[in-house]
Amino acid sequence: MAKAKRTLKWQRDPEGMRLRILEAAKQEFSAHGLAGARVDRIAAKAGANKRMLYYHVGNKDELYLAVLEGAYDKIRSEERGLDLEHLEPPEAIRRLIEFTWNYFLRNPEFLSLLQTENLARAKHLKRSTKVKSMHSPFVEMIRTVVRRGVDSGDFQVAVDPVQLYISIAGLCFFYLSNSATLSVIFGRDLLDKKAKDERLAHMVGLVLAALTGQSVALFEIAKAPKSRATVAQTV
């Protein structure tokens, strides 16, 4: 009887079942990597069985790629909601840095998935037919902000938007992915609130100083308003 009820639920809500499978798989892959992940555990967490999992998504490699694509789609979708086009260029870059930092903090599984796929030399991501198209509008959005900044005189040079984003993501990613070892080496807790606030201010100052030609100190002193930080947390 219980099995029949689960089957009926699956048939009534196939999309809901697919989403539950993908969420369970994201948690499993981020915790154990691709090699250590187990399809049985994913199915159990999703309230499914292997047959349902294979029907809705595919085998383990296909499931992993679907999780990767979903992870990239989620962050790109939230970035589109930042409304950078309607902000002054320096404020737009500040908001992008704040968002990236807070997104990484709120989604540690995203960082784990990136580390797993980089260890695999992007073997699975290369098979994706979706990821590249997700990034083109995002790159163009940053390019537009930079061009507006140069035209307005706020920025000194029209930097490559891809290089700029990689620099922003790298400043956030390295700090968080290596916080355990760095905390031991430098004798401070890099994940306490004060340290994280200082890191965000430093990153904003560093990037805006490079773009504007002004002193890093000018931007580090100007702390982000609480209202903006709250928005970044809830986007």
Secondary structure, DSSP 4 states (H G I P E B T S, - for coil): -HHHHHHHHHHH-HHHHHHHHHHHHHHHHHHHHHHH--HHHHHHHHT--HHHHHHHT-SHHHHHHHHHHHHHHHHHHHHHTT-GGGS-HHHHHHHHHHHHHHHHHH-HHHHHHHHHHHHTTTTTGGG-SSHHHHHHHHHHHHHHHHHHHHHHTS-SS---HHHHHHHHHHHHHHHHHTHHHHHHHHTS-TTSHHHHHHHHHHHHHHHHHHHH-S-HHHHHHSPPPHHHHHHHHH-
